[in-house]
Every structure is written in structure tokens, then in C-alpha cells.
Amino acid sequence: MQYKAPRGTQDILPGEVERWQRFEEISRRVLSNYGYREIRTPIFEQKELFLRAVGQETDIVQKEMYCFTDRKERWFALRPEGTAPVIRSYVEHALWKDRPFQKLYYIGPMFRYDRPQKGRYRQFHQVGAEAVGSLEPLVDAEVIATVRQLLEAAGVKKVILKLNSLGDAESRGKYAAALKKYFSGKRESLCPDCRVRLEANPLRILDCKVPECNELSRDIPPMEEYLSPDSLRHYESVQRWLTVSGVSFEKDKNLVRGLDYYTRTAFEFHHGELGASVALGGGGRYDSLVAECGGPDTPAIGFSLGSERVLLAASQDSGGEADDGGAGKKLGLYLAWLGPEACEKALGLAAALRKFIRVEMDLEPRSLKAQLRQANKLEVSHAVILAGDELARDLAQFKEMTTGAQEEIGLANLEEFVKTKLNVG
């Protein structure tokens, strides 16, 4: 019997993995430059954490979580998103005692039982970050600017930022009443799920994926009209700081995100080629989540990006070609050799050079032509050729694989030559 990857999952094969590694390296660099530190949490948590944090009426909780019991009949869930686990860890380890304002990021797989389609998987990957401990609108703007810079660094160009405010609890209460009144006359046209949402949490109707419900939501009153004075000032300040930072945005009254913990600022980044319903990622404030998870009353804001979608968008923005993370050949050496003595010398050199650079070599005797052809297939940037009279004089040829240019180099100086020439080590 031949086995296949489960539906909604994918194997990331050699050749493609390098694009993922490059995106993750870019993410780490950008986030570190903004002062974020990496945190790693388990891929499964107590089911109750997500019920409490994400919200009972959300699609994630009702339809999409992978849940299971252990041998002691305790319920767990594979993490469907990254914020709740990070905040659980923040509370469990009292991280506010270390730093009152924490900036944390994560990279890893998430799991949702969703309908697989372009850019959407049941095991998917996210890069996300949380800024915990400040209510300042400037922090909101900086978080959004961080996402934009990360996307630009990853090669995504056609980005649209959508912005809304969900206000505080008072604001959302008034808006929920307004939405209930608006949709009550359209109840029979709503999907069965949204009829339930109309009574339990009308804001969730705005997040429905059914086209007919989306159409009914087009003329809803804007949330901005129901914001409390404090929430309105916060929203206006976020917009002002974004403008000062040179970050363009569109206000979207239908933007609520798919999780119940969001308050005040909510945002999404979209890509023109992926369709209006597919976001590259987004985030927002969750000023009550830390307290909900048992910690002190602590404001916070965060975001997550879907790695699969970002890589897809970056590929389309670069003319359909996959971004290999660099121009042409990847930095590395191929040691080509002829004869037993050259092979012995190559093995010793490879062991030394591999301390600071990727080194490839054949372990079976082949012609120089065949070895250099293999070097091209392996996409190394340079080759070192050990053969003939030059080897007898402890010399080698150092070849640039793209241009074909060669120069003679003494083997005694090869390590320092490579470090200087390729700026490694």
C-alpha cells in the first residue's frame, strides 16, 4: 500500500525548504531588530484554554479544532493559533516580573480542520508576535509597521492594509445591539450558523465565509459610530501614527477578525492576487486576554502571518518565480578531485572548511567534467579543483561557478582565502 500525506497537509521538499528557511531568517532578523525575542510553546494545550481565549461562538472552536483525550481522559487541542499559548506562558511564568513590557515572537505549525484550498491547509505555519504591557496607540502603529516591513523584506509588494476598531466592552455592547437590530429583519436570509450567532454574538456574522451573509453585511452601520470617546481617541491616534510612519491603510467597517479576544485595533494585510477573502495575516489588540488567562490586567497587541500565503504572494510578486533567497548560486564550495592523493587531500580540506561554509564533494571517482556538472546541479557558488601537477605543488584552482573565472591558490592558505573571498567564518 502506498501512503500519502493527509488531506490538507503538504511535504516541504528540498529545493522548497530553502525558501521557507529564508523567510524564517528574514522574520527573525526583522523581529529582532524591533526588539522581539523568540518564545516556543507546545503544539498542544488544554482544550479549555482555546475555548476561553478564542471564543465559544467562533468557527475555530465550533468547527476547526483538532481535539483529543489522553489516557487519563483529559481534553487537549492542537493549537489552532499562537496568541493564546504565548499568553498562557506569559502568565504561567510571570514574565511581567522580568520586563513590564514584553515583546515576544514565535514561528511554527498550527492546526485547523478547514476546507483545503489555495493558501489554506489543515496544518499551516505562522510567524507571529505579541507586544504585551502597553496601551499606547504608538505601539499599535509600530506593530503594524513591523508587519509591513517583514512582508516587504520577504518580497511581498502588492500589500493592502485594512484597519478597524472593535472598541472597548462598552462600545462592543452598543454595536452588538445595533447589529442585532440590523440583521433581525434579514434573519431568514442568514445561513443557519449566523442565525445562531445573531442571538449569541452578532459580531461573528461579519466573519462568516458564506457569500450570501457577506452580501447582507455590506450596509451595516460602521463600528466607528458606536465607539466610546476613549476608544475613538485611541483609534484616531493609531491612524495618525500610521500616517506619520508612512503606512497607508484602508478603513474596513466589516473587519472583526475570527477570534473573540480582540479589542480596539484590528487589522489585516491582504494581497491583490490572492483574493479579498484570503488575508496574508493580521492581528489586533486583546487587552483583556491576559486577565482571562489568570494574569494581571494587562493590555497587549499582536499579529500573525500565514507562512504559506506569504511565500505564495512573494512568488507571484517576483513574476511567478520562486524566490531562492539570493541571486543565482547559493554560497558554498564543491571540492573536485582526480586520483587517490587528491581525494585524501580533499577529505581533509572538507573537514576544515565545513566549520564555516557548506562543502560538497563526490565520494566516487569521476571525471572533472562530471564533477563540475554536479557542482552546477548542487548550486554552489565556487569550486576548488585538486588535480595534476598543481596538486603536486600544493596548489589548486579556485573557480567562480557563475562566470567561470579561475585563479590559482596555495592549499596552505585556502581556508583564509575562502574566508576573505566569500566573507564567511
N, C-alpha and C positions, 0 to 999 in steps of 0.2 A: 504493500500500500504506500502510495506517495502522499506525504503530508504537506500542507500549505499553511502559510501564516493565517491566523484567524481573520475573519472579515473585519475590516475597519482598522487593521494594523498593517505595517509595512516593514520590510527589511531595508535597512540603510546600508548599501553595499560599498565596498572600496571604490573610490572614484567619486562617490557622492558624499561619503563620510567627511571628506576633506572640506567640502562646502559647509557642512554643519560645524566642524571644528573651527573653521574660520569665523563663522557667525558668532559662535560662543566666545571665541577670543576677543572679537570686537566688542561684544556685550560686556565682558569682564573689564576690558580697558575703559570703555565709556563710563560704566557704572562706578568703577574705582576712581576715575577722575572726578566724579561728582560726590565722592565721599562715602559710597556704599560699601559694605562688607558682606561677604558671602555667608549664607546660612544654609544648612542642609537638614531637611526633616524627613521622617519616614514616608514611604509611598502609601501607607495605610494608617488610618487614625480611627478612633472611636466614632462610630456612626453618628452618635449624638452631637458631636462637635459640628458636623455639617448641617444637621437638622436645625440646630440652634443658630449657627452663624449665617448660613446661606439662605435659610428661609423655607418653611414648610410648603408654601404655595408655589415655589419656583419649579420650573421644568427639571432643573438639575436634581432636586431632591425627589420629586414625584416620579420621574421617568428615566433618569440618566445615570444614577449612581450604581456602581458595582458593589454590592453588599454581601457579606458572608459572616458566618459564625465560626468561632474556633471550637476546640474540643470541650471547652467549659461553657459553651453556649453564649459567649459574649459577642455582641454585634460590632463589626468593623466595616469600614468602607475604603476602597481605593480612592485616593484623593482626586476629586473632580476639579479642584482649583488649588492655588497655592497660598492665598492670603490667610485663610483660617488656620492652617497648620503653623504658619510663621507666627501668628498672633498667639496661638496656643503655646508655642515655645517661648515667646516673649514673656508671657505671664508665668509659665511654669518655672522659668529660670530668673524671673525678676530682673530682666535686662535693663530696666529703667534705673536700677541702682548703679549700674556700670556707666551708663550715659543717659541723661534725661531725654536727649533727642537721638534716637537710633535710626540709622539708615542701613537697611538690610536688603540683599538681593538673593535670588535663587534661580537655578537652571535645572530643569528636569522634566520627567514624564508625568502626565495627568491622564485620567481615565473617565470617559463618559460613554454611556450606551446611547449613541446618537446615530442618525442615519448617515452612513458614509457618503461623501461626495467630494468634489474638488476642494482641497484645502481643509477638509474636515475628517477626522479619524476618531476611532474609539480609544486608541492610545495615541495621544498627541503630546507635544512638548512645548513648554513655556519658558520664557525668560521674564522674570517679574521682580519687582522691588517694592519695598514698603518704607515710608518715612513716618516714623512714629514719635509723637510727642510735641507737635506744634499745630496750632490752628491758623497760623498766618497765611493769608492768601498768596503771599510771595512763594511759599513752599509749594502750593498747588501749581503755580506757574512754572516753578523750577522743575517739578516732577514731569510736567507736560513737555517742557523744553528738553529734558533728558531723553524722553521717548523719541522726540523728533530727531535729536542728534544721533541716537542709536540707529534709527531707521536710515538716516542719510549715510551714516558710516557703513551700513550693511548694503548700500547700493539701491535703496528704495527711493524713487524720485517723485512719483505721482501720488503724493500723500494729501489726504483731506482730513482735517481735524474737525470733529463735531463736538460741540460743547453744550452743556445744560447744567442747571442746578436743581437738585431734589429738595433743597431746603432743610430746615430742622424738623423735629417731630411735629411742632405746631403747624408748620407750613404744609407738610405732607398730609396731615389730618384734614385740613381745609381742602386741599387739592383732591384727595380721595373722595370726599363728599361731592365735589364738583364733577369728577369723572363718573361717579355712580349716577348722578342725575343725567349727565350727557348720554351714557350708554343704556340707561333704563328703557328709553324709547326704542332702542335698537337691539334689545335683548335677543329676540328671535333670530336675528341675523348673525349673532355671535356663534362661534364654534362651541361645542359642549364644554370644553375646558374653560373658555372665557366666561361662560355663564356662571360657572363656579367662582371664578376669580372676581366677577362683578360683586359678589357678596363678601368674599374673604379679603381680597386685596386688589382693588380696581387698577392700581398702577401696573400690575402684572399683565394686563390686557395689552399695554403698549409694547410689551416684549414678545407678543405672540408671533409665531412664524407662519400662521395661516394667512394667505393673501387677502381674503375677504375681511378679516379682522384688521389687517393693516390699512385697508381702504377705509373702513369705518373710523379709524383713528386719525385720519388726515385733518379733520376740522376740530380737533379737541382744543379747549382753551389752553393757552400756554401756562406752564407752571410758574413762570416769572410773575404773573399777575397775583399769585397766591403766596409769594414769599413773604416771610416776616421782615420787618425793617432790617434786622441784624443779618438775616440770610441774604437779603437783596444787596446790602452793602458789601458783604463778602463776595458775592457773585460779580458785582461791578468791579471790585478790586482785582479779582482774578483776571477779568477781561483786560483791565488797564495794564496789569503787569505783563500779560501775554503780548499786548501791543508794544509795550516798551521793549520787550525781549525780541521783537521781530517775528513772533509766531502768529501766523494768520489762522483764523478759525471761522467756522460757521455755527451759529446757534441752531440747535435742533430741539424743538419742544417735545418730540416723541422719544428722546433718548433717556432711558431709565436704567439700562444695564440689566443683566439677568440674575442679579443677586440682591437679596433684601437688605444687606447690611449697609448699602450706600446711603450717604447723606451729603447734602450740599453739592459740591462739584462732582459732575460726572462727565466723562469724555471718551471718545473713541477715535481711532485712526483708521481711515478707510483708504482703499486703493482703487483707482478708476477702472482697472481692468478686471477686478475680482467680483464686481457686482455690489450693489448697495447693501445687500443683506449680509455680506461677509466682511467682518472687521479684521484688520491685522491684529488689533488688540485694543485695550482701553483700560480704564480704571476710574478711580474717584475716591472721595472721602468716605471714611467709615468711623465716625467719631464716637460711636457707642460700642464698637465691637470688642475693644479691649476689656471694658467693663462687663460685657455679656459673657466673656470667657473667664471671668473671675478676677480680673486685674483692676487697677485703679482707673478712675475716669480719665481717659487719655485720648486726645484727638489723633487721627492718623489719616494718611492718604497713600495710595499705591497704584500700581499698574501691572498688567501682564501682556506679553506679546506671544502670539502663536508662531513658533519657530517654522513650522511647515508653511504657513501663509507668508511669512516674511521672506523666506527663501524663494517661494514661488513668485512673489511680487518683484524681488530683486532680479530674478532671472528674466522676467518679462521686461523690466525697465532697462536691462542691458541688451535689448534686441533679441531676446529669446535664448541667448547663450547662457549656460550656467556659469556663474562666477566662480572661478577656481581659487579665488583668494589672492591672486597675484598675476602678474603679466607673464605669460609663457611658462617656461620651465620653473619647477619648484627647486628651491635651494637644496643641493645635495651633490654627492660625488659618486662616480662609478669608477672602480678600480679595474682596469682592463689589463690582462697579463698574458704572456706567452711563455710556456715552459715551466718546469717544476721549481726552479730557483725563483722565478718571478712570482709564482703562486705563493711560495713561502714568504717572500718579502711582502706581498700584497696582504696576506693574513695579518702580519704584524702591524702594518700601517693601518689596516681597517680597525683593529682593536684600539689603536691610539686615537684615530680620527673620530671614531664613534662616540668619544667622550663629549664632543661638542657639535657634531654635524651628522646628518644621515649619510650612510655609506652603503652602496650596493656593489656586489661583485659576483661573478659566476664562480661556482664551485666545481664545474666540469670544464675540461679543456675545449676551447672553441676558437675559431679564427678571430682576429681583431675586428674584422668587418662585422661578424655576427655579434660580438660583444658590444660594439658601438651602436649597432642596430637595437640591441636590447636596452642600452642606456637611453636611447630616444624613447622607447616604449615606457620606460620607468620614469620619464620626465625629470631626470636630474639636470642640474644646471651646468655641471662640469664633469670632465673625465680625466683621470690620471692614467697614463699608458706606460706600462712597465714591460720593456721588451728589448732584445738585441744588445748591440754594443753600448747603448746608452745605459742600460741596466748594469752592465759590467763596470761602468764608470760611476755608478751610484747616481745616475741621472734619470729623469722621467720627463714625459711630455704632459703638460697641463693644457687641456683643451676646453674651450668655451663651446658648449653644445649648440647654441643658437646660431652663432656667427661662424663657427668652425676655426676660429683663431687659436693658434697653439703657441706655447712658449716653453723653453727648457727650464727645468728647476732641479736643484740638488735634493736628493732624498733626505739628507740630514736636516734640511731647512723646510721640509714640506709642511709640517704642522704649523709653524709660524707663518709660512707663506699663505696657507689656506685661511688662517685666522685673519690675517691682514687683508688679503684679496677679497674675501667674502664677508668681512666684518662680522665674524662669529667668534664664539669662545671667550 
